[in-house]
Amino acid sequence: MKYYQLLLFIFSCTYTFAQDDLLNEIETETTDSVTFEQPAFKAMKIGNLQSTKVGGKGDFYMYISHRFGSLKDGWETFFGLDNANTKIQLVYALFDGFQIGISRESWRKTYAGSTKIRIKEQKGNFPINISAYGTFNVNTQVSTELYPEITGSDRMSYAAQFLFSKRIKKLSVELAPTYVRQNLVYNVNQDHNQYVLGIGGRYKVSKRMSVNIDYSYNFSRASDSDFKDPLTVGLDIETGGHVFQLLFTNAQSTNEPGFMSYAEGDWSTGDIFFGFNIVRVF
């Protein structure tokens, strides 16, 4: 009996010391751990403008975007609902913080490829998120019947962006300096190379809802251009694996070279488009 009591005493002491060592390790790891901030944006787009969000390894996203016709047309087109630009995009994260995407948009029958990279996250002593984004677009609506001397490269357009964002409690803000290249322009005074600054933000009004806004100023727009700078105002609604984005904008295209160069609507005259993005992650 004494022998078993001695073994029980030794086991109890060992177990107690092991618990103390484990607690010490947990306390040490907690003290040394880096504090991560909550992400600035839940979706990969603020409205039209790309956000700093990038998928984690193996994440697969499907984007479905609609931009209906102008509200200005009234009942004749049921406030634009009879006319819609539709885009379907698939995005896959090959690695954590590195994703690729392909899409097809009915506006100018455009095919596009894209890539997005996370460079830095807002954490610890680093105050902002930094990502980079690039895309190439192919306008298949342009034909040799309209432009007999057109070549394959004339159908191409490109955009490259650095994305900088910061979250401050419920408010997230972003700057997006952008380079756009249009191989084919429709105005002789318009530069092929265009420099744009995108500005966007998001304010959470509840646990699953936020108000979003983004605007892009094109420094290179020709003075006699009929196109405007795009302004988008919207609402994010989070529902588990989905994010619904309801928005109003003056641009029908959802691709960067499209809406940054060719926003055809005008907020001042009510020539704006209702639309939405639906995001599903698998």
Contacts in CASP RR format, 6 or more apart in sequence:
PFRMAT RR
TARGET T0000
AUTHOR 0000-0000-0000
METHOD contacts of the structure
MODEL  1
MKYYQLLLFIFSCTYTFAQDDLLNEIETETTDSVTFEQPAFKAMKIGNLQ
STKVGGKGDFYMYISHRFGSLKDGWETFFGLDNANTKIQLVYALFDGFQI
GISRESWRKTYAGSTKIRIKEQKGNFPINISAYGTFNVNTQVSTELYPEI
TGSDRMSYAAQFLFSKRIKKLSVELAPTYVRQNLVYNVNQDHNQYVLGIG
GRYKVSKRMSVNIDYSYNFSRASDSDFKDPLTVGLDIETGGHVFQLLFTN
AQSTNEPGFMSYAEGDWSTGDIFFGFNIVRVF
34 123 0 8 1.000
34 124 0 8 1.000
35 123 0 8 1.000
35 124 0 8 1.000
36 121 0 8 1.000
36 123 0 8 1.000
36 124 0 8 1.000
37 121 0 8 1.000
37 122 0 8 1.000
37 123 0 8 1.000
37 124 0 8 1.000
37 167 0 8 1.000
38 167 0 8 1.000
39 53 0 8 1.000
39 129 0 8 1.000
39 167 0 8 1.000
40 51 0 8 1.000
40 52 0 8 1.000
40 53 0 8 1.000
40 122 0 8 1.000
40 129 0 8 1.000
40 165 0 8 1.000
40 166 0 8 1.000
40 167 0 8 1.000
40 172 0 8 1.000
40 174 0 8 1.000
40 202 0 8 1.000
41 51 0 8 1.000
41 52 0 8 1.000
41 53 0 8 1.000
41 165 0 8 1.000
41 172 0 8 1.000
41 174 0 8 1.000
41 202 0 8 1.000
42 53 0 8 1.000
42 210 0 8 1.000
42 236 0 8 1.000
42 238 0 8 1.000
42 243 0 8 1.000
43 51 0 8 1.000
43 53 0 8 1.000
43 236 0 8 1.000
43 243 0 8 1.000
43 245 0 8 1.000
43 277 0 8 1.000
43 279 0 8 1.000
44 50 0 8 1.000
44 51 0 8 1.000
44 53 0 8 1.000
44 54 0 8 1.000
44 55 0 8 1.000
44 61 0 8 1.000
44 63 0 8 1.000
44 91 0 8 1.000
44 116 0 8 1.000
44 279 0 8 1.000
45 51 0 8 1.000
45 245 0 8 1.000
45 277 0 8 1.000
46 174 0 8 1.000
46 200 0 8 1.000
46 201 0 8 1.000
46 202 0 8 1.000
46 212 0 8 1.000
46 213 0 8 1.000
46 214 0 8 1.000
46 232 0 8 1.000
47 212 0 8 1.000
47 214 0 8 1.000
47 232 0 8 1.000
47 234 0 8 1.000
47 245 0 8 1.000
47 247 0 8 1.000
47 249 0 8 1.000
47 277 0 8 1.000
48 214 0 8 1.000
48 216 0 8 1.000
48 230 0 8 1.000
48 232 0 8 1.000
48 247 0 8 1.000
48 249 0 8 1.000
48 251 0 8 1.000
48 254 0 8 1.000
48 259 0 8 1.000
49 174 0 8 1.000
49 176 0 8 1.000
49 198 0 8 1.000
49 200 0 8 1.000
49 214 0 8 1.000
49 216 0 8 1.000
49 232 0 8 1.000
50 116 0 8 1.000
50 131 0 8 1.000
50 133 0 8 1.000
50 161 0 8 1.000
50 163 0 8 1.000
50 176 0 8 1.000
50 256 0 8 1.000
51 163 0 8 1.000
51 165 0 8 1.000
51 174 0 8 1.000
52 118 0 8 1.000
52 129 0 8 1.000
52 130 0 8 1.000
52 131 0 8 1.000
52 163 0 8 1.000
52 164 0 8 1.000
52 165 0 8 1.000
52 174 0 8 1.000
53 131 0 8 1.000
54 93 0 8 1.000
54 97 0 8 1.000
54 98 0 8 1.000
54 99 0 8 1.000
54 116 0 8 1.000
54 117 0 8 1.000
54 118 0 8 1.000
54 131 0 8 1.000
55 61 0 8 1.000
55 91 0 8 1.000
55 93 0 8 1.000
55 96 0 8 1.000
55 97 0 8 1.000
55 99 0 8 1.000
55 118 0 8 1.000
56 93 0 8 1.000
56 95 0 8 1.000
56 96 0 8 1.000
56 97 0 8 1.000
56 99 0 8 1.000
57 93 0 8 1.000
57 94 0 8 1.000
57 95 0 8 1.000
57 96 0 8 1.000
57 97 0 8 1.000
58 92 0 8 1.000
58 93 0 8 1.000
58 94 0 8 1.000
59 92 0 8 1.000
59 93 0 8 1.000
59 99 0 8 1.000
59 281 0 8 1.000
59 282 0 8 1.000
60 90 0 8 1.000
60 91 0 8 1.000
60 92 0 8 1.000
60 93 0 8 1.000
60 281 0 8 1.000
60 282 0 8 1.000
61 89 0 8 1.000
61 90 0 8 1.000
61 91 0 8 1.000
61 92 0 8 1.000
61 279 0 8 1.000
61 280 0 8 1.000
61 281 0 8 1.000
61 282 0 8 1.000
62 88 0 8 1.000
62 89 0 8 1.000
62 90 0 8 1.000
62 91 0 8 1.000
62 279 0 8 1.000
62 280 0 8 1.000
62 282 0 8 1.000
63 87 0 8 1.000
63 88 0 8 1.000
63 89 0 8 1.000
63 90 0 8 1.000
63 91 0 8 1.000
63 103 0 8 1.000
63 277 0 8 1.000
63 278 0 8 1.000
63 279 0 8 1.000
64 86 0 8 1.000
64 87 0 8 1.000
64 88 0 8 1.000
64 89 0 8 1.000
64 277 0 8 1.000
64 278 0 8 1.000
65 86 0 8 1.000
65 87 0 8 1.000
65 88 0 8 1.000
65 89 0 8 1.000
65 105 0 8 1.000
65 254 0 8 1.000
65 275 0 8 1.000
65 276 0 8 1.000
65 277 0 8 1.000
65 278 0 8 1.000
66 84 0 8 1.000
66 85 0 8 1.000
66 86 0 8 1.000
66 87 0 8 1.000
66 275 0 8 1.000
66 276 0 8 1.000
67 84 0 8 1.000
67 85 0 8 1.000
67 107 0 8 1.000
67 249 0 8 1.000
67 251 0 8 1.000
67 252 0 8 1.000
67 253 0 8 1.000
67 254 0 8 1.000
67 273 0 8 1.000
67 274 0 8 1.000
67 275 0 8 1.000
68 79 0 8 1.000
68 80 0 8 1.000
68 81 0 8 1.000
68 83 0 8 1.000
68 84 0 8 1.000
68 85 0 8 1.000
68 273 0 8 1.000
68 274 0 8 1.000
68 275 0 8 1.000
69 77 0 8 1.000
69 80 0 8 1.000
69 81 0 8 1.000
69 82 0 8 1.000
69 83 0 8 1.000
69 84 0 8 1.000
69 85 0 8 1.000
69 252 0 8 1.000
69 273 0 8 1.000
69 274 0 8 1.000
70 77 0 8 1.000
70 80 0 8 1.000
70 265 0 8 1.000
70 270 0 8 1.000
70 271 0 8 1.000
70 272 0 8 1.000
70 273 0 8 1.000
71 79 0 8 1.000
71 80 0 8 1.000
71 270 0 8 1.000
71 271 0 8 1.000
71 272 0 8 1.000
71 273 0 8 1.000
71 274 0 8 1.000
72 269 0 8 1.000
72 270 0 8 1.000
72 271 0 8 1.000
72 272 0 8 1.000
73 79 0 8 1.000
73 80 0 8 1.000
74 80 0 8 1.000
77 83 0 8 1.000
79 274 0 8 1.000
80 273 0 8 1.000
80 274 0 8 1.000
81 274 0 8 1.000
84 106 0 8 1.000
85 105 0 8 1.000
85 106 0 8 1.000
85 107 0 8 1.000
85 252 0 8 1.000
85 253 0 8 1.000
85 254 0 8 1.000
86 105 0 8 1.000
86 106 0 8 1.000
87 103 0 8 1.000
87 104 0 8 1.000
87 105 0 8 1.000
87 106 0 8 1.000
87 107 0 8 1.000
87 254 0 8 1.000
87 255 0 8 1.000
88 103 0 8 1.000
88 104 0 8 1.000
89 101 0 8 1.000
89 102 0 8 1.000
89 103 0 8 1.000
89 112 0 8 1.000
90 101 0 8 1.000
90 102 0 8 1.000
90 103 0 8 1.000
91 99 0 8 1.000
91 100 0 8 1.000
91 101 0 8 1.000
91 114 0 8 1.000
92 99 0 8 1.000
92 100 0 8 1.000
92 101 0 8 1.000
93 99 0 8 1.000
94 100 0 8 1.000
96 118 0 8 1.000
97 116 0 8 1.000
97 117 0 8 1.000
97 118 0 8 1.000
98 115 0 8 1.000
98 116 0 8 1.000
98 117 0 8 1.000
98 118 0 8 1.000
99 115 0 8 1.000
99 116 0 8 1.000
100 113 0 8 1.000
100 114 0 8 1.000
100 115 0 8 1.000
101 113 0 8 1.000
101 114 0 8 1.000
101 115 0 8 1.000
102 111 0 8 1.000
102 112 0 8 1.000
102 113 0 8 1.000
102 114 0 8 1.000
103 111 0 8 1.000
103 112 0 8 1.000
103 113 0 8 1.000
103 114 0 8 1.000
103 255 0 8 1.000
104 110 0 8 1.000
104 111 0 8 1.000
104 112 0 8 1.000
105 111 0 8 1.000
105 112 0 8 1.000
105 253 0 8 1.000
105 254 0 8 1.000
105 255 0 8 1.000
107 252 0 8 1.000
107 253 0 8 1.000
107 254 0 8 1.000
107 255 0 8 1.000
107 258 0 8 1.000
108 139 0 8 1.000
108 140 0 8 1.000
108 141 0 8 1.000
108 142 0 8 1.000
108 253 0 8 1.000
109 139 0 8 1.000
109 140 0 8 1.000
109 141 0 8 1.000
110 137 0 8 1.000
110 138 0 8 1.000
110 139 0 8 1.000
110 140 0 8 1.000
110 141 0 8 1.000
110 253 0 8 1.000
110 255 0 8 1.000
110 258 0 8 1.000
111 137 0 8 1.000
111 138 0 8 1.000
111 140 0 8 1.000
112 135 0 8 1.000
112 136 0 8 1.000
112 137 0 8 1.000
112 138 0 8 1.000
112 255 0 8 1.000
113 135 0 8 1.000
113 136 0 8 1.000
113 137 0 8 1.000
114 133 0 8 1.000
114 134 0 8 1.000
114 135 0 8 1.000
114 136 0 8 1.000
115 133 0 8 1.000
115 134 0 8 1.000
115 135 0 8 1.000
116 131 0 8 1.000
116 132 0 8 1.000
116 133 0 8 1.000
116 134 0 8 1.000
117 131 0 8 1.000
117 132 0 8 1.000
117 133 0 8 1.000
118 129 0 8 1.000
118 130 0 8 1.000
118 131 0 8 1.000
119 130 0 8 1.000
119 131 0 8 1.000
119 132 0 8 1.000
120 126 0 8 1.000
120 128 0 8 1.000
120 129 0 8 1.000
120 130 0 8 1.000
121 129 0 8 1.000
122 128 0 8 1.000
122 129 0 8 1.000
122 165 0 8 1.000
122 166 0 8 1.000
122 167 0 8 1.000
127 166 0 8 1.000
128 164 0 8 1.000
128 165 0 8 1.000
128 166 0 8 1.000
129 163 0 8 1.000
129 164 0 8 1.000
129 165 0 8 1.000
129 166 0 8 1.000
129 167 0 8 1.000
130 162 0 8 1.000
130 163 0 8 1.000
130 164 0 8 1.000
131 162 0 8 1.000
131 163 0 8 1.000
132 160 0 8 1.000
132 161 0 8 1.000
132 162 0 8 1.000
132 163 0 8 1.000
133 159 0 8 1.000
133 160 0 8 1.000
133 161 0 8 1.000
133 163 0 8 1.000
133 256 0 8 1.000
134 158 0 8 1.000
134 159 0 8 1.000
134 160 0 8 1.000
134 161 0 8 1.000
135 158 0 8 1.000
135 159 0 8 1.000
135 255 0 8 1.000
135 256 0 8 1.000
135 257 0 8 1.000
136 156 0 8 1.000
136 157 0 8 1.000
136 158 0 8 1.000
137 156 0 8 1.000
137 157 0 8 1.000
137 158 0 8 1.000
137 159 0 8 1.000
137 255 0 8 1.000
137 257 0 8 1.000
137 258 0 8 1.000
138 155 0 8 1.000
138 156 0 8 1.000
139 155 0 8 1.000
139 156 0 8 1.000
139 157 0 8 1.000
139 184 0 8 1.000
140 155 0 8 1.000
142 150 0 8 1.000
142 154 0 8 1.000
142 155 0 8 1.000
142 184 0 8 1.000
143 150 0 8 1.000
144 150 0 8 1.000
147 154 0 8 1.000
147 184 0 8 1.000
150 184 0 8 1.000
153 183 0 8 1.000
154 183 0 8 1.000
154 184 0 8 1.000
155 183 0 8 1.000
155 184 0 8 1.000
156 183 0 8 1.000
157 180 0 8 1.000
157 181 0 8 1.000
157 182 0 8 1.000
157 183 0 8 1.000
157 184 0 8 1.000
157 257 0 8 1.000
157 258 0 8 1.000
157 261 0 8 1.000
158 179 0 8 1.000
158 180 0 8 1.000
158 181 0 8 1.000
158 257 0 8 1.000
159 178 0 8 1.000
159 179 0 8 1.000
159 180 0 8 1.000
159 181 0 8 1.000
159 255 0 8 1.000
159 256 0 8 1.000
159 257 0 8 1.000
159 260 0 8 1.000
160 178 0 8 1.000
160 179 0 8 1.000
161 176 0 8 1.000
161 177 0 8 1.000
161 178 0 8 1.000
161 179 0 8 1.000
161 256 0 8 1.000
162 176 0 8 1.000
162 177 0 8 1.000
163 174 0 8 1.000
163 175 0 8 1.000
163 176 0 8 1.000
164 174 0 8 1.000
164 175 0 8 1.000
164 176 0 8 1.000
165 172 0 8 1.000
165 173 0 8 1.000
165 174 0 8 1.000
165 175 0 8 1.000
166 172 0 8 1.000
166 173 0 8 1.000
166 174 0 8 1.000
170 203 0 8 1.000
170 204 0 8 1.000
171 201 0 8 1.000
171 202 0 8 1.000
171 203 0 8 1.000
171 204 0 8 1.000
172 201 0 8 1.000
172 202 0 8 1.000
172 203 0 8 1.000
173 200 0 8 1.000
173 201 0 8 1.000
174 198 0 8 1.000
174 199 0 8 1.000
174 200 0 8 1.000
174 201 0 8 1.000
174 214 0 8 1.000
175 197 0 8 1.000
175 198 0 8 1.000
175 199 0 8 1.000
175 200 0 8 1.000
176 197 0 8 1.000
176 198 0 8 1.000
176 199 0 8 1.000
176 200 0 8 1.000
176 216 0 8 1.000
177 195 0 8 1.000
177 196 0 8 1.000
177 197 0 8 1.000
177 198 0 8 1.000
178 195 0 8 1.000
178 196 0 8 1.000
178 197 0 8 1.000
178 198 0 8 1.000
178 216 0 8 1.000
178 256 0 8 1.000
178 260 0 8 1.000
179 193 0 8 1.000
179 194 0 8 1.000
179 195 0 8 1.000
179 196 0 8 1.000
180 193 0 8 1.000
180 194 0 8 1.000
180 195 0 8 1.000
180 196 0 8 1.000
180 218 0 8 1.000
180 256 0 8 1.000
180 257 0 8 1.000
180 260 0 8 1.000
180 261 0 8 1.000
181 192 0 8 1.000
181 193 0 8 1.000
181 194 0 8 1.000
181 257 0 8 1.000
182 190 0 8 1.000
182 192 0 8 1.000
182 194 0 8 1.000
182 257 0 8 1.000
182 261 0 8 1.000
183 192 0 8 1.000
185 191 0 8 1.000
185 192 0 8 1.000
187 222 0 8 1.000
187 224 0 8 1.000
187 225 0 8 1.000
189 222 0 8 1.000
189 223 0 8 1.000
189 224 0 8 1.000
189 225 0 8 1.000
190 220 0 8 1.000
190 221 0 8 1.000
190 222 0 8 1.000
190 225 0 8 1.000
191 220 0 8 1.000
191 222 0 8 1.000
193 220 0 8 1.000
194 218 0 8 1.000
194 219 0 8 1.000
194 220 0 8 1.000
194 221 0 8 1.000
194 260 0 8 1.000
194 261 0 8 1.000
195 218 0 8 1.000
195 219 0 8 1.000
195 220 0 8 1.000
196 216 0 8 1.000
196 217 0 8 1.000
196 218 0 8 1.000
196 219 0 8 1.000
196 220 0 8 1.000
196 260 0 8 1.000
197 216 0 8 1.000
197 217 0 8 1.000
197 219 0 8 1.000
198 214 0 8 1.000
198 215 0 8 1.000
198 216 0 8 1.000
198 217 0 8 1.000
199 214 0 8 1.000
199 215 0 8 1.000
199 216 0 8 1.000
199 217 0 8 1.000
200 212 0 8 1.000
200 213 0 8 1.000
200 214 0 8 1.000
200 215 0 8 1.000
201 212 0 8 1.000
201 213 0 8 1.000
201 214 0 8 1.000
202 210 0 8 1.000
202 211 0 8 1.000
202 212 0 8 1.000
202 236 0 8 1.000
203 210 0 8 1.000
203 211 0 8 1.000
204 210 0 8 1.000
205 211 0 8 1.000
208 237 0 8 1.000
208 238 0 8 1.000
208 239 0 8 1.000
209 235 0 8 1.000
209 236 0 8 1.000
209 237 0 8 1.000
209 238 0 8 1.000
210 235 0 8 1.000
210 236 0 8 1.000
211 233 0 8 1.000
211 234 0 8 1.000
211 235 0 8 1.000
211 236 0 8 1.000
212 232 0 8 1.000
212 233 0 8 1.000
212 234 0 8 1.000
212 235 0 8 1.000
212 236 0 8 1.000
212 245 0 8 1.000
212 247 0 8 1.000
213 231 0 8 1.000
213 232 0 8 1.000
213 233 0 8 1.000
213 234 0 8 1.000
214 230 0 8 1.000
214 231 0 8 1.000
214 232 0 8 1.000
215 229 0 8 1.000
215 230 0 8 1.000
215 231 0 8 1.000
215 232 0 8 1.000
216 229 0 8 1.000
216 230 0 8 1.000
216 259 0 8 1.000
216 260 0 8 1.000
217 229 0 8 1.000
218 229 0 8 1.000
218 260 0 8 1.000
218 261 0 8 1.000
221 227 0 8 1.000
221 229 0 8 1.000
226 264 0 8 1.000
227 261 0 8 1.000
227 262 0 8 1.000
227 263 0 8 1.000
227 264 0 8 1.000
228 250 0 8 1.000
228 263 0 8 1.000
228 264 0 8 1.000
228 265 0 8 1.000
228 266 0 8 1.000
228 267 0 8 1.000
229 263 0 8 1.000
230 249 0 8 1.000
230 250 0 8 1.000
230 251 0 8 1.000
230 259 0 8 1.000
230 260 0 8 1.000
230 263 0 8 1.000
231 249 0 8 1.000
231 250 0 8 1.000
231 267 0 8 1.000
232 247 0 8 1.000
232 248 0 8 1.000
232 249 0 8 1.000
232 250 0 8 1.000
232 251 0 8 1.000
233 247 0 8 1.000
233 248 0 8 1.000
233 249 0 8 1.000
234 245 0 8 1.000
234 246 0 8 1.000
234 247 0 8 1.000
234 248 0 8 1.000
235 245 0 8 1.000
235 246 0 8 1.000
235 247 0 8 1.000
236 243 0 8 1.000
236 244 0 8 1.000
236 245 0 8 1.000
237 243 0 8 1.000
237 244 0 8 1.000
237 245 0 8 1.000
237 246 0 8 1.000
241 280 0 8 1.000
241 281 0 8 1.000
242 278 0 8 1.000
242 279 0 8 1.000
242 280 0 8 1.000
243 277 0 8 1.000
243 278 0 8 1.000
243 279 0 8 1.000
244 276 0 8 1.000
244 277 0 8 1.000
244 278 0 8 1.000
244 279 0 8 1.000
245 276 0 8 1.000
245 277 0 8 1.000
245 278 0 8 1.000
245 279 0 8 1.000
246 274 0 8 1.000
246 275 0 8 1.000
246 276 0 8 1.000
247 274 0 8 1.000
247 275 0 8 1.000
247 276 0 8 1.000
247 277 0 8 1.000
248 272 0 8 1.000
248 273 0 8 1.000
248 274 0 8 1.000
248 275 0 8 1.000
249 259 0 8 1.000
249 263 0 8 1.000
249 272 0 8 1.000
249 273 0 8 1.000
249 275 0 8 1.000
250 263 0 8 1.000
250 264 0 8 1.000
250 265 0 8 1.000
250 266 0 8 1.000
250 267 0 8 1.000
250 271 0 8 1.000
250 272 0 8 1.000
250 273 0 8 1.000
251 258 0 8 1.000
251 259 0 8 1.000
251 262 0 8 1.000
251 263 0 8 1.000
251 264 0 8 1.000
251 265 0 8 1.000
251 273 0 8 1.000
252 259 0 8 1.000
252 264 0 8 1.000
252 273 0 8 1.000
253 259 0 8 1.000
253 262 0 8 1.000
253 263 0 8 1.000
254 277 0 8 1.000
264 271 0 8 1.000
265 271 0 8 1.000
265 272 0 8 1.000
265 273 0 8 1.000
266 272 0 8 1.000
END
